[in-house]
């Protein structure tokens, strides 16, 4: 290993508790443009690349960086990890909401709707202040009526009347899962284990239903660091902010496929059958 590779490995271990695989590090250095940037910038770039990669190829899989043998066994009542273990998210489930309510939340986003108290706020493209199409502006309709915001950014008369009759507690429904959540994790060796949101709410641990905020919450392929003293109970990791750190990241192809199939998976969980194929899909 070259001196630069050793420096990068040490820097990554010190700052992020991540140990890159030698082959991945060699490929990274050979593909980086010359002249190489300073070590701090190079370390940050390597860290970013690893967060977007499959850690079974980008991180070193050794006894000191992976889950101990038998970690996922349900016969062991509980124990605590003695070393840091980086993992990536393969699946996430919201245990705090019914499957059908999650399907309805996904479909509201697909229709461009938002629930606000007893009202359904629907985004209607190309409406002006008179409720007519202007070919460019995107307005917001309340229960299918006039848009809430006009072309000049001011509330329309219909919106003012609607808001005056809305209930006092008509705050917008959060576009995120409620939790607690259960995750499926995998370490650098590919060993899988379930994890439970033991401390709820866990910061950043939620699924966003808002397509405009893809960087919020947690995504498939995100990296999570199980630090020393992390509790494992009956083969399940207990997620606690004191011992578990969300490093972030996402594997785009994995996350896209998971979100595309999430609604169908929830429907199968409710009905036990595959959802009907809609025309044009």
C-alpha positions in Angstrom: 0.0 0.0 0.0 1.4 3.4 -1.0 2.0 6.2 1.5 -1.0 8.1 0.2 -3.2 5.1 0.5 -2.1 4.7 4.1 -2.8 8.3 4.8 -6.2 8.2 3.3 -7.1 5.0 5.2 -6.0 6.5 8.5 -7.9 9.8 7.8 -11.1 7.9 6.9 -10.8 5.7 10.0 -10.2 8.6 12.3 -12.9 10.9 11.0 -15.6 8.4 10.0 -14.7 5.0 11.4 -14.6 3.6 7.9 -11.9 1.4 6.5 -11.8 1.3 2.7 -11.0 -1.9 0.8 -7.5 -1.8 -0.7 -8.8 -2.6 -4.2 -11.5 0.1 -4.0 -9.0 2.6 -2.8 -6.6 1.8 -5.7 -9.4 2.3 -8.2 -10.4 5.5 -6.6 -6.9 7.0 -6.7 -6.3 5.9 -10.3 -9.6 7.5 -11.4 -9.0 10.8 -9.7 -7.8 13.6 -11.9 -4.2 14.7 -11.6 -2.7 16.5 -9.8 -4.4 15.1 -6.7 -6.1 17.6 -4.4 -4.9 18.1 -0.8 -5.4 15.2 1.6 -8.5 16.7 3.4 -10.3 17.3 0.1 -9.3 13.8 -1.1 -10.6 12.3 2.1 -13.9 14.1 1.8 -14.3 12.9 -1.8 -13.6 9.3 -0.9 -16.1 9.5 2.0 -18.8 10.9 -0.4 -18.1 8.1 -2.9 -18.3 5.4 -0.2 -21.7 6.8 1.0 -23.0 6.3 -2.5 -21.5 2.8 -3.0 -22.2 -0.8 -2.0 -20.0 -1.3 1.1 -19.5 -5.0 0.2 -17.1 -3.7 -2.5 -15.9 -0.4 -1.0 -15.2 -1.3 2.6 -12.8 -3.8 4.2 -14.6 -6.9 5.5 -12.6 -8.1 8.5 -13.5 -9.4 12.0 -12.8 -5.9 13.4 -15.2 -4.2 10.9 -18.1 -6.6 10.6 -20.8 -8.2 12.8 -19.6 -10.9 15.1 -20.6 -14.5 14.2 -24.1 -15.3 15.5 -25.2 -11.7 15.9 -28.5 -12.3 14.2 -29.3 -15.4 16.4 -32.5 -15.1 18.4 -31.2 -17.5 21.0 -28.8 -14.9 22.5 -30.8 -12.7 24.9 -28.6 -9.7 24.5 -25.0 -8.4 24.1 -23.2 -5.3 23.1 -20.8 -4.8 20.2 -17.2 -4.3 21.1 -16.1 -2.5 17.9 -17.6 -0.2 15.3 -19.6 -1.8 12.4 -20.6 0.2 9.4 -23.8 -1.1 7.7 -26.0 -0.1 4.8 -29.8 0.0 4.7 -31.5 -2.6 2.6 -35.1 -2.0 3.7 -37.1 0.2 6.1 -40.6 -0.3 7.4 -42.9 2.0 9.3 -44.4 0.1 12.2 -46.3 3.0 13.6 -48.8 3.3 10.7 -51.1 0.7 9.1 -50.0 -0.6 5.7 -53.2 0.8 4.1 -52.7 4.3 5.5 -49.2 4.3 4.0 -50.6 3.3 0.7 -53.1 6.2 0.9 -50.3 8.6 1.8 -48.3 7.5 -1.3 -51.3 7.8 -3.6 -52.0 11.3 -2.3 -48.5 12.3 -3.3 -49.0 10.7 -6.7 -52.2 12.8 -7.2 -50.4 15.9 -6.0 -52.6 16.2 -2.9 -52.0 17.2 0.7 -54.3 16.8 3.7 -54.8 19.8 5.8 -57.2 19.2 8.6 -60.5 18.1 6.9 -59.5 19.7 3.6 -57.8 18.1 0.6 -55.3 20.6 -1.0 -54.6 19.6 -4.6 -52.0 21.2 -6.8 -53.5 22.3 -10.1 -51.1 23.3 -12.8 -51.7 26.4 -15.0 -54.5 28.2 -13.1 -54.8 32.0 -12.7 -56.6 34.0 -10.0 -60.0 33.5 -11.7 -59.6 29.7 -11.8 -58.8 29.7 -15.5 -55.8 28.1 -17.2 -53.1 30.6 -17.9 -50.7 28.0 -19.4 -47.9 28.5 -17.0 -48.7 29.0 -13.3 -49.2 26.3 -10.8 -51.9 27.0 -8.3 -53.4 25.1 -5.3 -57.0 24.0 -5.3 -59.0 23.3 -2.1 -61.3 20.4 -2.5 -61.3 20.9 -6.3 -62.3 24.6 -6.2 -60.4 27.8 -6.8 -56.6 27.9 -6.3 -55.3 28.9 -2.9 -52.4 31.1 -4.3 -52.9 33.2 -7.3 -50.4 34.3 -10.0 -49.3 37.3 -7.9 -48.6 35.2 -4.8 -51.7 36.5 -3.0 -54.6 34.4 -1.5 -57.7 34.3 -3.7 -61.1 35.2 -2.3 -62.1 31.5 -2.4 -59.0 30.5 -0.5 -59.7 33.2 2.1 -63.2 31.9 2.6 -62.0 28.3 2.8 -59.4 29.1 5.4 -61.9 30.8 7.6 -64.0 27.7 7.8 -61.1 25.3 8.3 -60.8 23.7 11.7 -58.4 25.3 14.2 -56.1 22.3 14.2 -55.7 22.2 10.4 -52.0 21.8 10.3 -50.6 20.1 7.3 -50.2 16.3 7.6 -46.5 15.6 7.8 -45.0 14.1 4.5 -43.0 11.6 6.4 -43.5 8.2 8.1 -44.5 8.2 11.8 -42.4 5.3 13.1 -41.1 3.6 15.1 -39.3 1.9 12.2 -37.7 -1.5 11.5 -34.7 -1.7 9.2 -32.8 -4.4 7.4 -29.1 -3.8 7.6 -26.1 -5.4 6.0 -22.4 -5.1 6.9 -19.4 -5.1 4.6 -19.4 -8.9 4.5 -23.0 -8.9 3.4 -24.3 -10.3 6.7 -27.8 -9.1 7.2 -29.5 -8.2 10.5 -32.8 -6.5 11.6 -32.7 -3.2 13.5 -35.4 -1.6 15.6 -35.9 2.1 16.4 -35.5 1.6 20.1 -35.4 5.3 20.9 -38.3 7.1 19.1 -38.1 9.5 17.4 -34.6 8.9 16.2 -33.3 12.0 14.3 -33.3 11.6 10.5 -34.8 8.1 10.8 -38.0 8.4 8.7 -39.3 7.8 5.2 -40.2 11.0 3.3 -43.3 10.9 1.0 -42.4 14.2 -0.5 -40.7 13.8 -3.9 -39.3 17.4 -3.7 -37.4 16.5 -0.5 -35.5 13.3 -1.6 -32.5 14.2 0.6 -34.6 14.2 3.8 -35.0 11.2 6.0 -33.3 7.9 5.3 -32.8 6.2 1.9 -32.0 2.7 0.7 -28.3 2.3 0.7 -27.8 4.8 3.4 -24.8 4.1 5.7 -25.3 3.6 9.5 -22.5 3.2 12.0 -23.1 0.8 14.8 -20.6 2.1 17.4 -19.1 0.1 20.3 -21.6 -0.6 23.0 -24.5 -0.9 20.6 -27.1 -3.2 22.1 -28.2 -6.3 20.1 -31.2 -8.1 21.6 -32.5 -11.4 20.3 -30.8 -11.0 17.0 -32.0 -7.4 16.5 -30.0 -4.2 16.8 -31.5 -1.6 19.1 -31.2 1.8 17.4 -30.3 4.5 19.9 -28.7 7.9 19.0 -26.2 7.4 21.9 -24.6 4.4 20.2 -25.8 4.5 16.5 -24.9 7.2 14.0 -26.6 7.8 10.6 -23.8 8.7 8.2 -26.2 9.3 5.3 -25.8 8.5 1.7 -27.9 6.6 -0.8 -27.5 4.1 -3.6 -29.7 5.7 -6.3 -30.6 2.5 -8.2 -31.5 0.6 -5.0 -33.5 3.5 -3.6 -35.4 4.1 -6.9 -36.3 0.4 -7.2 -37.4 0.2 -3.6 -39.7 3.3 -3.8 -41.1 2.1 -7.1 -42.1 -1.2 -5.5 -43.0 0.0 -2.0 -46.7 0.6 -2.7 -47.2 -2.8 -4.3 -45.4 -4.4 -1.4 -47.7 -2.7 1.1 -50.8 -3.7 -0.9 -49.6 -7.3 -0.9 -49.1 -7.1 2.8 -52.8 -6.1 3.2 -54.5 -8.3 0.6 -52.1 -11.1 0.2 -52.3 -10.7 -3.5 -50.6 -8.7 -6.2 -52.2 -5.3 -7.0 -54.1 -5.0 -10.3 -52.2 -3.6 -13.2 -53.6 -0.2 -14.2 -54.0 0.8 -17.8 -51.1 2.7 -19.2 -48.7 1.6 -16.4 
